[in-house]
């Protein structure tokens, strides 16, 4: 399994690979070797150790050791991964090589082709394609995702089917979450307060500026009357810009930055809030929306990737067009005006739906695809 990021990075595609690896080992008795990067992270600590936390899992961190966001070495190290993967693949006789988008396609394709090993490529996002944001990353996404042939292409959204693609064996398998983690929470009646929660990186694709603009449209008296609070969980490059925008619109009393929360702390934060909001311009199918389902929270989301397959206006939340602050403001006001019975109905709709996306069930679906590939090979 190839994933450019690994701990201490906390990005969804890295966690996806981590959880999939663990479940393949525990549920299906697989052996999994992880090929990932050595790097220097924000704390100036070097991450190069090979931590093997499970008896049937090995983690190989491939150098050179550089800052993670050094583009030259991010690409250059792919040749080192290819050499390491080739040596081990010949020795271990791997059944499957599974690469997680975007860059690990290169060693997967080279070594899979040389040694006749089936290659699986998981598409976690196509942000630049979806927003038609032309540039180098746009053309990379298009090439990696639609112009290269894989034995199996898995996408976490059906959005991929909108693009002309050389691949025919494309499976839509939505991401999974650990539902049991949320079942342990002591749920309360969330309609007793009006706190909204956002969880995600503070970068351009999440479009938090658009959410802040929506709050500006709503009168402060209305926000105060409803004791409105927006809790923002996570950090990233736009934090200072967002704080300046909040100050400009005199919204400081309504917005709280909670920083980076993980595991139990994050689950507890879901518990403390009434509603969830995600104003993204583009997404992979966001796991945070499924976490909101499991947390019994009605949601407001934008109509990107497969959100419209799950969110139906007035039934289990509200779905709005991206880049429309007025429409988002209206959805927030609608959410604030919901009656207790409406909220309870939304909660039940969400909670029943998300049971199909338990991590074990998602792993089973991927494992079945592995077996089909191997049956075709042999």
C-alpha positions in Angstrom: 0.0 0.0 0.0 1.4 3.4 -1.1 0.5 6.6 0.7 2.6 9.7 0.4 1.5 10.9 3.9 1.8 9.1 7.2 1.9 10.0 10.8 2.1 12.7 12.1 0.2 14.0 9.1 -3.5 13.9 9.7 -5.1 14.1 6.3 -8.0 12.1 5.3 -6.4 10.0 2.6 -3.5 9.1 4.9 -6.0 8.0 7.6 -8.0 6.1 5.0 -4.9 4.1 4.1 -4.1 3.6 7.7 -7.5 2.3 8.7 -7.9 0.2 5.6 -4.5 -1.4 6.3 -5.5 -2.2 9.9 -8.9 -3.6 9.0 -7.4 -5.8 6.2 -5.1 -7.3 8.8 -7.6 -7.7 11.6 -10.6 -8.7 9.6 -9.2 -10.5 6.6 -5.8 -11.9 7.8 -3.8 -9.9 5.2 -0.2 -8.9 5.4 0.3 -5.2 4.5 3.5 -3.3 3.7 3.2 0.5 3.8 5.5 2.6 1.6 5.5 6.2 2.6 7.8 9.2 3.1 10.5 10.2 5.5 10.3 14.0 6.1 10.8 16.9 8.4 7.5 18.2 9.8 6.4 21.5 11.2 7.9 20.7 14.6 11.3 20.3 12.9 11.3 16.7 14.0 12.5 14.1 11.5 10.1 11.2 10.9 12.1 8.3 9.5 11.5 5.5 12.0 9.7 2.4 10.9 7.0 1.8 13.5 5.4 -1.6 13.0 2.4 -1.4 15.3 0.8 -4.6 14.0 2.4 -8.0 13.6 1.4 -8.3 10.0 2.2 -4.7 9.0 5.5 -3.1 8.1 6.0 0.6 7.4 8.8 1.7 5.1 9.6 5.4 5.2 11.5 6.3 2.0 13.9 9.3 1.8 15.5 11.6 1.1 14.5 13.4 4.3 13.3 16.9 3.4 10.5 19.3 4.4 7.2 17.6 3.4 6.1 20.4 1.1 9.3 20.5 -0.9 7.7 19.9 -4.4 11.0 18.8 -6.0 11.7 16.1 -3.5 8.1 15.0 -3.2 8.4 14.0 -6.9 12.0 13.0 -6.8 11.5 10.5 -4.0 9.1 8.5 -6.2 12.0 6.9 -7.9 13.4 5.8 -4.6 10.0 4.3 -3.7 10.0 2.5 -7.0 13.4 0.9 -6.3 12.4 -0.1 -2.8 9.0 -1.4 -4.0 10.7 -3.4 -6.8 13.1 -5.2 -4.4 10.4 -6.1 -1.9 7.8 -7.0 -4.5 10.2 -9.5 -6.1 11.0 -11.0 -2.6 7.5 -11.0 -1.1 5.5 -11.7 -4.3 2.8 -9.2 -3.5 -0.7 -10.0 -4.7 -1.9 -6.4 -4.9 -0.3 -2.9 -5.1 -2.7 -0.3 -3.8 -1.8 3.3 -4.4 -3.6 6.2 -2.8 -3.9 9.4 -5.0 -2.3 11.3 -6.2 1.5 10.9 -6.7 2.0 7.2 -5.7 0.6 6.2 -9.1 4.2 6.3 -10.5 5.8 3.5 -8.5 2.6 1.5 -8.5 2.3 1.6 -12.3 6.0 1.0 -13.0 6.4 -2.0 -10.6 3.0 -3.4 -11.2 3.7 -3.5 -14.9 7.1 -4.9 -14.6 6.1 -7.7 -12.2 2.6 -8.3 -13.5 1.0 -7.3 -10.1 -2.6 -5.9 -10.2 -2.6 -2.2 -9.4 -5.4 -0.5 -7.5 -5.6 3.3 -7.5 -7.9 5.1 -5.1 -9.0 8.6 -6.1 -9.6 10.6 -2.9 -10.2 14.0 -4.6 -10.2 15.9 -7.9 -10.4 19.4 -6.4 -8.8 21.3 -9.3 -10.8 19.4 -12.0 -14.1 19.9 -10.1 -13.5 23.7 -9.8 -12.0 24.0 -13.3 -9.0 25.6 -11.7 -6.6 25.4 -14.6 -3.0 25.0 -13.8 -0.3 22.4 -13.2 -2.3 20.6 -10.5 -5.4 20.5 -12.7 -3.5 18.7 -15.5 -1.8 16.4 -13.1 -5.1 15.4 -11.6 -6.6 14.8 -15.1 -3.6 12.7 -16.2 -3.3 10.6 -13.0 -7.0 10.0 -12.7 -8.3 9.6 -16.2 -5.4 9.0 -18.6 -3.6 6.2 -16.9 -4.9 2.6 -17.0 -5.2 0.7 -13.7 -6.5 -2.8 -13.0 -9.0 -1.2 -10.6 -9.8 2.5 -9.9 -11.7 3.1 -6.7 -13.3 6.5 -6.1 -14.8 7.8 -2.9 -17.4 9.7 -5.0 -19.3 9.1 -8.2 -18.1 12.5 -9.4 -15.3 10.7 -11.2 -17.9 9.2 -13.7 -18.5 12.8 -15.0 -15.1 12.7 -16.7 -14.0 10.9 -19.8 -11.8 8.1 -18.4 -9.6 5.4 -20.0 -10.4 3.2 -17.0 -13.5 0.9 -17.3 -13.2 -0.9 -14.0 -14.2 1.9 -11.7 -15.8 1.2 -8.4 -17.5 3.8 -6.2 -16.9 3.0 -2.6 -17.6 5.7 -0.1 -15.3 6.2 2.9 -16.0 4.6 6.2 -15.8 5.7 9.8 -15.6 4.0 13.2 -19.3 4.2 14.2 -18.7 2.5 17.5 -16.6 5.5 18.6 -19.7 7.7 18.3 -22.0 5.1 19.8 -20.1 5.5 23.1 -21.1 9.1 23.4 -23.8 10.1 25.9 -26.1 12.0 23.5 -28.1 14.9 24.7 -31.0 16.8 23.1 -29.1 19.0 20.7 -32.0 21.4 20.0 -31.4 23.0 23.4 -28.7 25.2 22.0 -27.7 26.7 18.6 -24.0 25.9 18.1 -22.7 25.1 14.6 -19.6 23.1 14.0 -17.1 23.1 11.1 -14.3 20.5 10.9 -11.7 20.7 8.1 -8.4 22.2 6.9 -8.5 26.0 6.7 -7.6 26.2 3.0 -9.1 27.5 -0.2 -11.3 24.5 -1.1 -13.3 24.7 2.2 -14.3 28.3 1.4 -14.8 29.5 4.9 -14.7 33.1 3.7 -18.1 32.3 2.1 -19.4 31.1 5.4 -18.2 34.2 7.2 -19.8 36.3 4.5 -23.1 34.5 5.2 -22.9 35.3 8.9 -22.3 39.0 7.9 -25.6 38.9 6.0 -27.5 37.7 9.0 -28.2 40.5 11.4 -26.1 40.4 14.6 -29.3 40.8 16.6 -30.6 37.5 15.1 -27.3 35.7 15.9 -27.4 37.1 19.5 -31.1 36.2 20.0 -30.3 32.6 19.0 -27.1 32.5 21.0 -25.4 31.5 17.8 -21.8 30.2 17.9 -19.7 28.7 15.1 -16.9 26.4 16.4 -14.1 25.9 13.9 -12.0 22.8 14.3 -8.6 22.5 12.7 -5.8 24.7 11.5 -4.0 25.5 8.2 -2.7 28.3 6.1 -5.7 30.6 5.9 -6.3 30.9 9.7 -4.8 34.4 10.0 -6.7 35.6 6.9 -9.9 34.2 8.3 -9.3 35.9 11.7 -8.8 39.2 9.9 -12.0 38.8 8.0 -13.9 38.0 11.2 -12.5 41.1 12.8 -13.4 43.2 9.8 -17.1 42.2 10.1 -17.2 42.4 13.9 -18.1 38.7 14.3 -15.5 37.8 16.9 -18.1 37.0 19.6 -19.8 34.4 17.3 -16.8 32.4 16.0 -14.4 30.3 18.1 -11.3 28.6 16.7 -10.8 25.3 18.6 -7.5 24.2 16.9 -6.6 20.7 16.0 -8.7 18.1 17.8 -8.3 14.3 17.4 -9.9 11.1 18.4 -11.9 11.4 21.7 -11.6 15.2 21.8 -13.1 15.5 18.3 -15.9 13.1 19.2 -16.7 15.2 22.3 -16.7 18.4 20.1 -19.3 16.8 17.9 -21.4 16.1 21.0 -21.2 19.7 22.1 -22.7 21.1 18.9 -26.2 21.2 17.4 -25.6 21.5 13.7 -22.8 20.9 11.2 -21.8 23.1 8.3 -19.4 22.5 5.4 -19.3 25.2 2.7 -16.7 23.6 0.4 -16.1 24.5 -3.2 -14.8 21.0 -3.9 -14.4 17.8 -1.9 -13.6 14.2 -1.8 -16.7 12.6 -0.2 -16.2 14.3 3.1 -15.9 11.9 6.1 -16.8 14.7 8.4 -20.3 14.7 7.0 -20.6 11.0 7.8 -19.2 11.8 11.3 -22.0 14.4 11.7 -24.5 11.8 10.7 -23.2 9.4 13.4 -23.2 12.3 15.8 -26.9 12.9 15.2 -26.4 16.4 13.7 -28.4 17.9 10.9 -26.1 19.4 8.3 -25.7 22.3 5.9 -23.5 21.3 2.9 -22.8 22.6 -0.6 -23.7 20.7 -3.7 -20.3 19.2 -4.4 -19.2 15.6 -5.0 -22.0 13.2 -3.8 -23.4 15.4 -1.0 -26.7 15.6 -3.0 -27.0 11.8 -2.8 -27.3 12.0 1.0 -28.7 15.5 1.9 -32.3 16.3 1.1 -33.6 19.8 2.0 -35.8 19.8 5.0 -35.6 16.0 5.4 -32.1 15.6 6.9 -30.5 19.0 6.4 -30.0 21.6 3.8 -27.9 21.6 0.6 -26.9 24.9 -1.1 -25.0 25.9 -4.1 -21.3 26.8 -3.6 -20.2 30.4 -3.8 -23.6 31.8 -2.8 -23.4 33.4 0.6 -27.0 34.6 0.5 -28.3 31.0 0.0 -26.0 29.8 2.8 -27.3 32.6 5.1 -30.9 31.5 4.3 -30.0 27.9 5.2 -28.5 28.9 8.5 -31.7 30.9 9.3 -33.8 27.9 8.3 -31.8 25.7 10.6 -32.1 28.1 13.5 -35.9 28.2 13.1 -36.4 24.4 13.1 -38.8 22.9 15.7 -37.9 20.1 18.0 -39.9 17.5 16.0 -38.1 18.5 12.8 -34.7 18.2 14.3 -35.6 14.8 15.8 -36.7 13.5 12.4 -33.5 14.8 10.8 -31.5 13.1 13.4 -33.1 9.7 12.9 -32.7 10.0 9.1 -29.0 10.7 9.4 -28.3 8.1 12.0 -30.0 5.3 10.2 -28.3 6.2 6.9 -24.7 6.2 8.2 -24.8 2.6 9.4 -24.0 1.5 5.9 -20.7 3.3 6.0 -19.1 1.6 9.0 -15.4 1.1 8.4 -15.7 -2.7 8.6 -18.3 -2.7 5.8 -16.2 -0.4 3.6 -13.2 -2.7 4.1 -15.3 -5.7 3.1 -16.3 -4.0 -0.1 -12.7 -3.2 -1.0 -11.5 -6.7 -0.1 -14.2 -8.2 -2.4 -12.7 -6.1 -5.2 -9.2 -7.5 -4.4 -10.6 -11.0 -4.7 -12.2 -10.3 -8.0 -8.9 -9.0 -9.4 -7.0 -12.0 -8.2 -9.6 -14.4 -9.6 -9.2 -12.8 -13.0 -5.4 -13.0 -12.7 -5.3 -16.7 -11.9 
